[in-house]
């Protein structure tokens, strides 16, 4: 019977073109053939004439259905463009309109259909079907969209642009025919209106502003053709309205065009939009040299960060009728060509190679100066055997800031006299098995009870440099090898992940995945924003340059030690280069991971860009402390474990910091207690290790002892006054930052945490410089230049850093509201300049730490104060 039903349906449709009698004869014959072939086991019934009766009955049924179909059909109504047609349809009446026109060769004609209907019943909507030469488009009125929470939004006015059909022959015109069928299964009559117009401004022009409007039920799309010689264009879309939320899509020339909310993401490249959108399109991605720009209004603003409407009209029956219309401005301009890529890349590299050239020039000047002074001392008639001046002729600063044996004018005049032997303490020699956290003092009771207060109230570097140099150097080299291991295991999965992100963006066309500055995002190859990746090259180049400078300084020091130079062995700050090498690797890896992050910056990989920033700030503070405390420092394992904890807190802050007050309470408590604990250990000879005894944190007992002994019982001057001033100021700053975070709860927790590190580093550096000047120590020209350069460059860098161009803490559409055009060479934006300047500022900061105490290279260590 199923086959019979299909046969009835087939011949019912075919019968519309024949008269009733002819159709009846044909159907009768075909019925007998079908029964003869399908009922082999009933041949006796067929012979007895039953089949003839059955076929006659079926024929009468089919003829009757054909008659009903003919009575329902109406004649085709010829239509005219620009004329409004009205009519009524129900289950017995449907309307058919025919439109025809001739398309000229080389010209694209587009038509737009406007319809409306009076019914609001979703059970019996009015159906509109448009048939073209190569496509079919259909929709219903009322048009329904489903949002979140199963809300249904309906619209009575609907308009759609029909997919243009071009002539395959560019020399001959083509006749186009369009049929529009209007039908409904409503039991009552429904009124409708129909109008078809020809679009005059269907093609977008280069460098010409185009204005239009759209709504959820009236999407728009337009055609754009690449001009000759243009390989890339950028589509800039603006709107004065934040909402309604919209989607901008770029699709290839195919039919049908995906211009509805439920299918716009199935083809091409697309972005969500509030007030701004920008898409860079390359000709190579569209072989035909043209594409459609589609604009769709979403029924809700949830995707763009808006709220779900609470009260709307017409919600009594579960549907909502919203007035959602948005005005657009479209401006398409050619993007930069390949010459700009080459020029910008070369200038970027040239800028950083200037640092290499400057270092080379300083090294050359230093070499000439050393040779000249060496020859002068060698030819001097008064230089005698056993003097230090002949074996230590260095009197100027090296290109990396080293000035081993640097002599001022007074000491230069006395260079021919033997230097006074420095007062040295008995050096503690041990093998590599010495505990890295063993105390700096060789007092036996200090080894048994590390809480004994030091008997000296004022320390010198000689008091804190009694360990074997080989053991201490090996201790600091652990930082270097550990950071290399961390970098390898950290960078490899990062690179794999960002490649996956970029592949997903390129394949799906979803540009909401990555938070670029789309107004200045220049693609190259598979990269969507090559300029953001390229601008991180400065960190890598300057990190490598710093490693070379440290290596040269290390080799010079080794040569002096091997030659038994007394200045290198007993004068100045003890030279340990492990942390400097570590800082150079950290700066290089910051460039690598920042470049990886900017391949596709988003919520999931933000820590790639900040992890090594935390480590750099921490390493700089460790190096500052290690300068005057050579034998005391945190072990590499404890330091890196602390950095891991900081990164873990950063992740938690981003995940829970927005809406959870309890996180900020816990973090503020940890921040304050950590500051107190660290302050106490710094106050007591700078110990970093927290002692735990019988589940009782002795650190807090010592805090109480300090307050009771120095402030309550004796009310006298603190034992370490300078150190106390630093710690009090540091705690005030940190407590203020903790209170600020608890009260305001900043959205960008990662930057807030980095700000805490930077504030502490700057505070410590300022204290160090002040104490250095207060101790009558000098700052040589090279470190002085680096200090001023660091301050100026950091100030400029922070200015560009706070020019926020995107934010993954918001929705992609909201992030694009912050996008701005390129400001340097039409290739780099504000954030790229931040990369340039921050790399330079960190390089100068490292040089400050490297050269700040070069004036002490001729000062005995028992004359260098500890602070």
Buried (B, 14 or more C-beta within 10 A) or exposed (E): EEEEEEBBEEBBEEBEEBEBEEBBEBBBEBBBEBBEEEEEEBEEEBEEEEBBEBBBEBBEEBBEBBEEEEEEEEEEEEBEEEEEBEBBBBBEBBBBBEBEBEBEEEEBBBBBBBBBBBBBEBEBBBBBBBBBEEBEBEBBBBBBBEBEEEBBBBBBBBBBBBBBBBBEEEEEEBEBEBBBBBBBBBEEBBEBBBBBBEBEEBBBEBEEEBEEEBBBBBBBBBBBBBEEEBEBBBBBBBBEEBBBBBBBBBBBBEBBBBBBBEEBBEBBBBBBBBBBBBBBBEBEBBEEEBBBBBBBBBBBBBBBBBEEBEEEEEEEEEBBBBEBBBEBEBBBEBBBEEEBBEBBBEEBBEBBEEBBEEBEEBBEBBEEBBEEBBEEBEEBEEBEEEBBBBBBBBBBBBBBBBBBBBBEEEBBEEBBEEBEEBEBBEEBEEEEEBEBBBBBBEEEEBEEEBBBEBEEEEBBBBBBBBBBBEBBBBBBBBBBBBBBEBBEEBBEEBBEBBBEBBEBBBEBBBBBBBBBBBBBBBBBEEBBBBBBBBBBBBBBBBBBBBBEBBBBBBEBBEEBEEEEBBBBBBBBBBBBBBBBBBBBBBBBBBBBBBBBBBBBBBEEBBBBBBBBBBBBBBBBBBBBBBBBBBBBBBBBEBBBEBBBEBBEBBEBBBEBBEEBEEBBEBBBEEBBEBBBBBBBBBBBBBBBEBBEEEEEBBBBBBBEBBEEBBEEEEEEEBBBEBBBBBBEEBBEBBBEBBEBBBEEBBEBBBBBBBBBBBBBBBBBBEBBBBBBEEEEBEBBEBBBBBBEBBBEBBEBBBEBBEBEBBBBBBBBBBBBBBBBEBBBBBBBBBBBBBBBBBBBBBBBBBBBBBBBBBBBBBBBBBBBBBB
